[in-house]
Every structure is written in C-alpha cells, then in structure tokens.
Amino acid sequence: MVINMNNEKEAILTPVDGQVIALSKTSDPIFSQGTMGEGFGVIPSNGHIVAPVAGKVSMIAQTGHAIGIVTASGLEVLVHMGIDTVQLNGEGFEVKVKPDQEVTAGQEIAAMDLELIKQKGLETTVMTMITNSPAMLSGFDLTEGDAKAGDVVATSYLKQQATADTADRKLTYDELASFIIKNVGGKENINGLIHCITRLRFYLKDESKANDEILKNQRGILDIMHAGGQYQVVIGNEVTNVYDAVMKQLPELENEDQPAASSDADDGKNPISRAFGNLIGFITGSMSPVIGVIAASGIIKGLLALLTLPQLGALLNTKSTIYITVSAMADSAFFFLPIIVGFSAAKRLKSDPIIAAVIGGFITYPQLITWGTHLKTMFTLGSWHFQFLNYSYSIFPMILAAWMAAKCEKWFKKVLPSYLQMIFVPMFTILIVSTITIVITGPVIQGIANGIAVFVNWLVLSSGWVGGLVIGAFYQLLVIFGLHWGVVPLVAQQIAGTGQSALNAIICSTMISQGAAVLAVAIKSKKADMKELGIAAAISAFCGVTEPAIYGVNLRYKKVFASGCIGSGVGGLITGLMHGTMYGFTGGLIGFSSFFNPNNPTNLSSFYTFLIASAASIIVAFIVTWVWGYNDDMTMGKKVEKKQRPGTK
C-alpha cells in the first residue's frame, strides 16, 4: 500500500482514567515490542473501561479480560485489561457489551476490579492496540501523560486504500490480501475460505457487501464470480501465495471447518436454482482440495507407462521393485479416493472429518474390495440379492456418505448427553452410515455414476468428429461460468470405472488452444506488461490451467478467446475422428503421459492422436489470433461481467 496523501486519520481515546504510556514502557514484551501492533498502555486509577473507538464488538475473551472492536474504516482495536490476567479465568472482570454490538466512542464496555488484580500479584495496565497495524496504518501519534477516560490521546493515520489509483500497480501478497479482505466486506463478513488451483473461494455472510468492480479491476485479480454459494476471486497461478497471505490476516479461520452452504437461506433464488447452486458448491468444496493430488498421480502413472515402452528400450519392467513402488505412490490417491474425498467433504460440511475418513476406509478395506471384485453376496431378501461392490476409485458414494454422516452427527449430539458423545456419536454414525452406504446408497449411486461415465465415453467415441468438434469448440465456455466443476467428477469417475476418458482427451485440446492464443498475443505485442502476462498465462494453460489466460487476456480481447475456441474445435474434431482417449486426469501439454495406455504400452494410437490434435490446436489458434484476433491498437475491454444464474437478482 502507499501512504494516504489525503491524511485520513482516526482518533483513539483512552479507555480508562490514568497515566498514558508508550508501548515500549510496558512490562510485557509481546506488547512493548509492538508484536500485537501500534498502541499504548494506561496505568489505571479506576476500573471503569470505555470504548476507545466507535464500531462493532468483534471479540470478547471468554475470561472477560479483553474486548475487540472493529471500526468502520477497518481498524481492529483490542482493549486488553491487565497483564497476564487471563489466568484469573474471568474473576474481577465484568463485560457490559455483547458480540456484534455497535458501540460509540467513550461508551462504557467493561469494569475491572483493580484491588483484586493487585492482590493476585498482577499488573493492572490497560493496553489499547491496533492489531492490524501493518495493513492499515501509515503512521501513529501518541500523547503521554495523565488523561481521563474518553480523552483523545492518539491519532492513527490510515493507509490509502488500493482503488483505481493502484489498480495497475502490482501489489505484494500481503497488500493484495488486505485489499481483498476489505473489498469482500471485511473480516466480519467472512465465514470461511478455501482455494482451488486458481481461485480463492470465500463463504461470505452477505455477498452484497463485496465490491465486485473494485476487485476485478485490480492488477493481480483476474475476475470475480458468484457460484455454488461461494464468492470466487480468480487469482491465477499465484493463488496459493495470496491464500497464505489472506489466512495470515485471518488466523481465526486457520483451524475452522468451512461453512456449508445453507439450503434454507432466502437468497432470492428460486428453490431449484438454490438447490443446484448448493449441490455444485458442495461438490466444488469437496473436490477442490483433491484435484492437485489426482493430477499429480496421473502424471506419475503416465510417466511410468512411458518408461515401460519397448520403443524406448523398456527402461522399467512392470514387475520390478522400483516400478511397483512408484506405481503404488500414484495409485494410492485413486485407490483411497473415498477416504480423501470423505475427509474433504466433511470439512466442507463442518462435520467430523475423521469419522468420514473412517467410513471411506471401511468401503476401501482390502477384504471388502476382494468381495466387491467378485460380487460376493452380502444377503438375500426375497428375490433381491445384495452384493458387495468395489468402491476404490469412487467419488459420489462417499460424498453422499459424508453428507449422511454430518446429519447423523448433528442429530446424535442433540439427543445424547455430553458425557456420552465422545464415543457413541462416532460409533453410531460409523455403524449406521457405513451400513446404509454398502447396502443401499453405494450400489445405487455407483451404478448410476458408472452408467453415466460409460454412456458419455460411448457417446463421444461413437459420435466421432461431431462430438469432438462441439465439445472442443465450446468447453471453455463452461470454465467462464464455473460449470466445468460439474465435469471434473464425471471425468474422474470415467477413469475410475473404465480406466479411460475420451471426454478428457477432447478437453485437453481446449486447454492447449487457449494457451496458444494467449501466446500469440504475448509474441505479437510490443507492450512489456502484455508480454509478461501473456507468457505466464500460456505456460499455465499448457500445464492444464486456463483461467489466467481466459480472464487475464483472452476474454478481454474477445477475438482472442474466439480464436482459441476455433483452434480447440479443430483439435477436438481430430481427437473425435481418431477416437483418441486419455488414461489419466491431467490435461494440457504437461499431460502427454496420460495418453499412454498403462495396460498396453505398445498401443500408441491415443498418443499419436494427442500429438496431431495438439499441433493442430496450437497452429490454428496461434495463426487465427495473429491474423485476426489481436493487435496492439485494440483497446482492452473491461473484465467480463458474468451472466447471473437463473433466479438471481
């Protein structure tokens, strides 16, 4: 951030009668060294505590010795009564406000018993600190000496907020994090935060408080989306660094489970739209943390298949110790996918992730997998034969199981006494949900999911060039609207059920083509910032992540995006015509190894399809962009406004 040239400032009052002293003169090193932020101490002459600022009460310590207030400008002010007084466990303190209560500057908020505190051998110094000083303050002035409660004793100088003046300046991760937090409505508006490969996915109390236009026009932010009950800030390749910076400023969320989208909230959407949004949000929240691991495992499997090719001298034998060991590393993510997905889904639902992981471990237990592979009968009920199934590599049965487990936990915690909950809540939940899963929901969902996966594979393969052309030309439109998350589990299910995905082979070309289009912009442009952005976005797209290319450049020059779609249409046509398929999850050029058939390494037909389709996508998209899609005289459009989903207002 930069210093505010308008000298915006905010007065800080002394919270109690007494002698105002600088932080450096206090005895506690945490306070005196400024670790908690700028501020001051007061040696009190009485125990009547008032609010040093106007704002909303954001925190009240359980022991009553500390109260936090957030001002309208975003300052987080902490009033800490006494030093080491937390050990009194609330004795000697009386809090006179409630969480989320609006208070005025000088309003009485608490009382402390000075004599009792002194009798316990503790100091009574009252500390007033601005805990988010690094992000908010450019300066701080203090007047020491005797003062009455409510007197102005300090002035905080606010940093200029990053708006249009800094929109084109590259902010540090910490600056960008502060900017994002402020413009999604402040800390008090944030219920939770997760991230995927390119996006920060906020769960906000009120999305209307977020400043879409300010956010989407800041350099470092590619776009803003409202989808699946989430407020999504598209960052691109640096999302992990920005996420870490945001979480550093939101430590209270570090160990918190992410909130589930409420299906009961009246958000202005019709019931069908709301239910669909909640479903997509649930799937997204469950799958987002898993995608990177699945992609990495797919690359490892593809590379192993490559090393076993006779054409390369069969550098690895499939029966060798090295091959089996490394293959186990890659297979583990898929084999135990129910455990990983169950854990992730439970975090999303704010339920116990360990219980969900145990249920996932149950349905992937070796003996059950053996029985499932041979379709062993569990029991017979009349003409119905209930059989064991193999749930390794499965996704959807576990997602439903995690949802059922969350409901069971919630119900048992209501009906069981607290002293029984530790053991009996997990016991009953595991027994009930595991039984329902293997007897009823698992077979039904697995059958439907496998049927859909097989049908889509058959449809793509049988339709040939028609399906390839249509999917190739229009798939990246799903990415724009965030609807590609509905395809991700389907592709994973296809690979799990059949070992391959013809659909994913076509999708691969769409990533490469958008990368080629933005690469043409980077090479053709004489603008330094465009070259930097374009090359980074092209590399990302070739590695299977197209959002930086789409949101950063291609959509803002709509012809560039169209050029990419033309190229991917050609690539999809070739893939469909040659009946190419993928045996792994990772797309883009980096996913080349996923086109080797691990069960038949000598069959290179899909790999040759990948080479031809990729080359065609790159050449067509690059040439069309160069000739028609872009030149430096074009005016970059504003970041594209997303269409609202049906039922939104």
Secondary structure, 3 states (H helix, E strand, C coil): CECCCCCCEEEEECCCCEEEEEHHHCCCHHHHCCCCCEEEEEEECCCEEECCCCEEEEEECCCCCEEEEECCCCCEEEEEEEECHHHHCCCCEEECCCCCCEECCCCEEEEECHHHHHHCCCEEEEEEEECCHHHHEEEEEECCEEECCCCEEEEEEECECCCHHHCCCCCCHHHHHHHHHHHCCCHHHEEEEEECCCEEEEEECCHHHCCHHHHHCCCCCCEEEEECCEEEEECCCCHHHHHHHHHHHCHHHCCCCCCCCCCCCCCCCCHHHHHHHHHHHHHHHHHHHHHHHHHHHHHHHHHHHHHCCHHHCCCCCCCCHHHHHHHHHHHHHHHCHHHHHHHHHHHHHCCCHHHHHHHHHHHCCHHHHHHHHCCCEEEEECCEEEECCCCCCCCHHHHHHHHHHHHHHHHHHHHCCHHHHHHHHHHHHHHHHHHHHHHHHHHHHHHHHHHHHHHHHHHHHHHCHHHHHHHHHHHHHHHHHCHHHHCHHHHHHHHHHHCCEHHHHHHHHHHHHHHHHHHHHHHHCCCHHHHHHHHHHHHHHHCCCCHHHHHHHHCCCHHHHHHHHHHHHHHHHHHHHCCCCECCCCCCHHHHHHHCCCCCCCCCHHHHHHHHHHHHHHHHHHHHHHHHHCCCCCCCCCCCCCCCCCCCC
